[in-house]
Amino acid sequence: MHFDFTDLRLLVAVIEAGSITAGAERACLSLAAASARIRGLEQQAGVQLLARSSRGVRPTAAGERLLQHARLLLQQQERLRGEMAEFAPEQACHLRIVANTVAAAAFLPELLADYLVQNPPTDVALEELPSHTIVEAILEQTADIGIVADHADLRGLESYPFRPDRLVLALPPAHALAGRRSVGFSETLRYDFIGLPAESALQQHLSQLALRCGRPMRLRAQASGFEVICRMVLRGAGIAVVPEEIARQTPGIQCGAIPLEDDWATRRLSIVVRELAQLPLPAQRLVAFLRQGEGGITGDR
C-alpha cells in the first residue's frame, strides 16, 4: 500500500475538525479534491475510514488506527526535515507551539522573535489554547512544544520549568480598590470588568472561578488582547485581571495594579513535550532556549 503524505495530513485534519468541509479548509484543498482523496484512501486501505452522518464525520475503528499511524508518520517527516535542515540551511523546519493565554501574550512574542532571528531555517506557528487542550495536543503529537499552567495533568509528558505566572488586578485611576495591598477575586466581582474573548483560555478559567464564587463576572467589554484591555481600564471602563508581566510593561497600569490574594493567582508555567530526545533538533534547541534563566528539569510526570 502507498500512502501519500497529503492524504494522511488531510485525514488528520478531517477527523480533528469533524467534517470533510472543515478538514479540506485546514488542508487548503477544495471540497471536491478532499472528498476524492478520502475515497481514494479508503479504496487503498480496503476499509471504511470515516463514518458519515448529517452531523459530520467520525473515524471508524480502522480510521482511528490509521489516524494514530498518520500522526506518527507526519511527525517523523517533520523531524526528518528538521534534522536535514542542519545540513541544508535553506530548508526550513516548521514547529507548532501551543501555549496558554499568559505565555502566548506576556512571554513568548519576544522570546520567539529572538530565537527566529538566531535560527533562520526554523519557522514557528504559535497558537493559544487552554492548558488541558495543550496537554492533549502534545500527547496526540499534533504539536511539538506546549506551555501550560501547573494545574494541568502532565502525566505521560516531560515537563520543564518556564516562568512564574502571577495574575494581578489592573485598576483605573482613583478606583475604589486603588491603594489596597491585595484583594480577593470574589471581592472584585461587584465591579465591571474588561475581559478577553469568551474562547480565550484565561477568560474561560476566570469565568469558571467566578461561578464558583457564586457571582458571574460582569463584563462591560471583551477585547482581543491585553494591550487593548489595559487601555480601556485606564479610561475608566472597568477593571481587569492581567498577568503581572503585562502590567509591568504597560505605563499607567504598572503602579496601580494590585496582587490577587487567591492561591490560583500565583502559578508556574511549564514547557511540556512528549519526549524531548525524539523532537527535531531545532525543537530541542528551542526548548533549551526557552528554559534559559529557569534551569533544571522538573522530571517526567
TABEL-V86268 format. One record per residue. RES is the residue in three letters. SS is DSSP state (@ for helix, = for strand, . for the rest). OMEGA is omega in radians with two decimals (NA if undefined). NEAR is the number of other C-alpha atoms within 10 Angstrom. Layout:
res: (RES;RES)
ss: (SS;SS)
omega: (OMEGA;OMEGA)
near: (NEAR;NEAR)
//
This chain:
res: (MET;HIS;PHE;ASP;PHE;THR;ASP;LEU;ARG;LEU;LEU;VAL;ALA;VAL;ILE;GLU;ALA;GLY;SER;ILE;THR;ALA;GLY;ALA;GLU;ARG;ALA;CYS;LEU;SER;LEU;ALA;ALA;ALA;SER;ALA;ARG;ILE;ARG;GLY;LEU;GLU;GLN;GLN;ALA;GLY;VAL;GLN;LEU;LEU;ALA;ARG;SER;SER;ARG;GLY;VAL;ARG;PRO;THR;ALA;ALA;GLY;GLU;ARG;LEU;LEU;GLN;HIS;ALA;ARG;LEU;LEU;LEU;GLN;GLN;GLN;GLU;ARG;LEU;ARG;GLY;GLU;MET;ALA;GLU;PHE;ALA;PRO;GLU;GLN;ALA;CYS;HIS;LEU;ARG;ILE;VAL;ALA;ASN;THR;VAL;ALA;ALA;ALA;ALA;PHE;LEU;PRO;GLU;LEU;LEU;ALA;ASP;TYR;LEU;VAL;GLN;ASN;PRO;PRO;THR;ASP;VAL;ALA;LEU;GLU;GLU;LEU;PRO;SER;HIS;THR;ILE;VAL;GLU;ALA;ILE;LEU;GLU;GLN;THR;ALA;ASP;ILE;GLY;ILE;VAL;ALA;ASP;HIS;ALA;ASP;LEU;ARG;GLY;LEU;GLU;SER;TYR;PRO;PHE;ARG;PRO;ASP;ARG;LEU;VAL;LEU;ALA;LEU;PRO;PRO;ALA;HIS;ALA;LEU;ALA;GLY;ARG;ARG;SER;VAL;GLY;PHE;SER;GLU;THR;LEU;ARG;TYR;ASP;PHE;ILE;GLY;LEU;PRO;ALA;GLU;SER;ALA;LEU;GLN;GLN;HIS;LEU;SER;GLN;LEU;ALA;LEU;ARG;CYS;GLY;ARG;PRO;MET;ARG;LEU;ARG;ALA;GLN;ALA;SER;GLY;PHE;GLU;VAL;ILE;CYS;ARG;MET;VAL;LEU;ARG;GLY;ALA;GLY;ILE;ALA;VAL;VAL;PRO;GLU;GLU;ILE;ALA;ARG;GLN;THR;PRO;GLY;ILE;GLN;CYS;GLY;ALA;ILE;PRO;LEU;GLU;ASP;ASP;TRP;ALA;THR;ARG;ARG;LEU;SER;ILE;VAL;VAL;ARG;GLU;LEU;ALA;GLN;LEU;PRO;LEU;PRO;ALA;GLN;ARG;LEU;VAL;ALA;PHE;LEU;ARG;GLN;GLY;GLU;GLY;GLY;ILE;THR;GLY;ASP;ARG)
ss: (.;.;.;.;@;@;@;@;@;@;@;@;@;@;@;@;@;.;.;@;@;@;@;@;@;@;.;.;.;.;@;@;@;@;@;@;@;@;@;@;@;@;@;@;@;.;.;.;.;=;=;=;=;.;.;=;=;=;=;.;@;@;@;@;@;@;@;@;@;@;@;@;@;@;@;@;@;@;@;@;@;@;@;@;.;.;.;.;.;.;.;.;=;=;=;=;=;=;=;.;@;@;@;@;@;@;@;@;@;@;@;@;@;@;@;@;@;@;.;.;.;=;=;=;=;=;=;=;.;.;@;@;@;@;@;@;@;@;@;.;.;.;.;.;=;=;=;=;=;.;.;.;.;.;.;.;.;=;=;=;=;=;=;=;=;=;=;=;=;=;.;.;.;.;.;.;.;.;.;.;.;=;=;.;@;@;@;@;.;.;.;=;=;=;=;=;.;.;.;.;@;@;@;@;@;@;@;@;@;@;@;@;.;.;.;.;.;=;=;=;=;=;=;.;.;@;@;@;@;@;@;@;@;@;.;.;.;.;=;=;=;=;=;@;@;@;@;@;@;.;.;.;.;.;.;.;.;=;=;=;.;.;@;@;@;=;=;=;=;=;=;=;=;.;.;@;@;@;.;.;@;@;@;@;@;@;@;@;@;@;@;.;.;.;.;.;=;=;=;=;.)
omega: (3.13;3.12;3.11;-3.11;3.08;3.11;-3.13;3.12;3.09;3.14;3.12;-3.12;-3.13;-3.11;3.13;-3.12;-3.13;3.09;3.13;3.13;-3.13;3.11;3.10;3.11;3.13;-3.10;3.13;3.09;3.02;3.13;-3.13;-3.13;-3.14;3.14;3.13;3.14;3.12;3.11;3.13;3.11;3.11;3.11;3.10;-3.11;-3.13;3.14;3.04;-3.11;-3.10;3.00;-3.04;3.07;3.14;-3.13;3.13;-3.14;3.02;-3.10;2.95;3.10;3.10;3.11;3.09;-3.13;3.13;3.11;3.13;-3.12;-3.14;3.14;3.13;-3.13;3.14;3.10;3.12;3.09;-3.14;3.11;3.12;3.13;3.13;-3.12;3.08;3.10;3.08;-3.08;3.11;-3.01;-3.10;3.14;-3.02;2.96;-3.08;-3.13;3.07;-3.13;3.10;-3.03;3.07;-3.01;-3.05;-3.14;-3.09;-3.05;-2.97;-2.99;-2.93;-3.07;-3.12;-3.12;-3.14;3.10;3.13;3.14;-3.12;3.10;-3.11;-3.06;-3.07;-3.10;-3.04;3.01;3.11;2.97;-3.12;-3.14;3.10;3.13;2.99;-3.05;-3.10;3.10;3.08;3.13;3.13;-3.12;3.14;3.12;-3.12;3.09;3.01;3.04;-3.08;-3.03;3.08;3.01;-2.99;2.99;-2.99;3.08;-3.10;3.08;-3.02;3.12;-3.14;-3.13;2.93;-3.11;-3.09;-3.12;3.13;-3.12;2.95;-3.09;-3.14;3.12;-3.13;3.13;3.08;-3.03;2.97;3.05;3.06;3.07;-3.11;-3.14;-3.11;3.13;3.10;3.09;3.10;-3.14;3.06;-3.10;-3.11;3.14;-3.10;-3.00;3.06;-3.07;3.10;-3.12;2.84;-3.04;3.06;3.08;-3.07;-3.11;3.13;-3.14;-3.12;-3.13;3.08;3.14;-3.12;-3.14;3.09;3.12;3.13;3.13;3.08;3.08;3.10;-3.10;-3.11;3.06;3.09;-3.05;3.07;-3.13;3.05;-3.07;-3.00;-3.10;-3.09;3.14;3.12;3.13;-3.11;3.11;3.12;3.08;-3.11;3.10;3.04;-3.08;-3.13;3.08;-3.10;2.99;-3.09;3.04;3.13;-3.14;3.09;3.13;3.13;-3.08;-3.02;3.09;-3.13;3.11;-2.98;-3.10;-3.05;-3.12;3.13;-3.11;2.97;-3.06;-3.02;-3.13;-3.07;-3.10;3.08;-3.08;3.01;3.07;-3.14;2.98;3.13;3.07;3.09;3.12;-3.01;-3.08;-3.12;3.12;3.01;-3.11;3.08;3.11;3.08;3.12;3.12;3.08;3.12;3.13;-3.13;-3.12;-3.10;3.14;3.13;3.03;3.00;3.13;3.07;3.14;3.10;-3.08;NA)
near: (6;7;11;11;13;13;17;21;18;25;28;24;21;26;21;17;18;18;19;25;19;18;23;21;16;16;18;11;17;13;15;11;11;23;16;12;19;20;15;13;21;16;12;12;16;9;13;16;25;24;12;14;9;6;8;16;18;20;21;15;14;14;21;16;12;18;21;13;13;20;18;15;15;18;19;15;14;18;22;15;17;25;17;16;19;15;9;12;14;11;15;19;25;19;22;15;21;29;28;23;25;25;24;17;18;19;17;16;12;11;13;17;12;12;17;15;10;10;16;13;18;21;15;16;10;17;15;22;22;22;25;16;18;25;28;15;20;21;19;13;17;18;22;25;26;29;30;29;24;17;12;15;14;21;11;15;19;18;24;23;22;24;20;16;20;19;24;25;24;30;29;23;15;10;12;10;20;16;13;11;11;16;16;14;20;19;10;18;18;12;15;17;23;24;29;25;15;13;11;17;20;22;19;15;11;17;17;14;17;18;12;11;14;11;13;16;23;16;16;13;15;15;15;12;14;23;16;14;24;29;16;18;21;18;11;15;18;23;27;26;28;23;22;23;19;21;25;13;12;14;13;18;22;16;13;21;27;23;20;21;16;13;9;12;17;18;16;15;24;24;22;29;29;23;16;17;10;13;23;25;19;22;26;17;14;19;20;12;14;20;18;12;10;12;12;11;11;12;10;15;11)
//
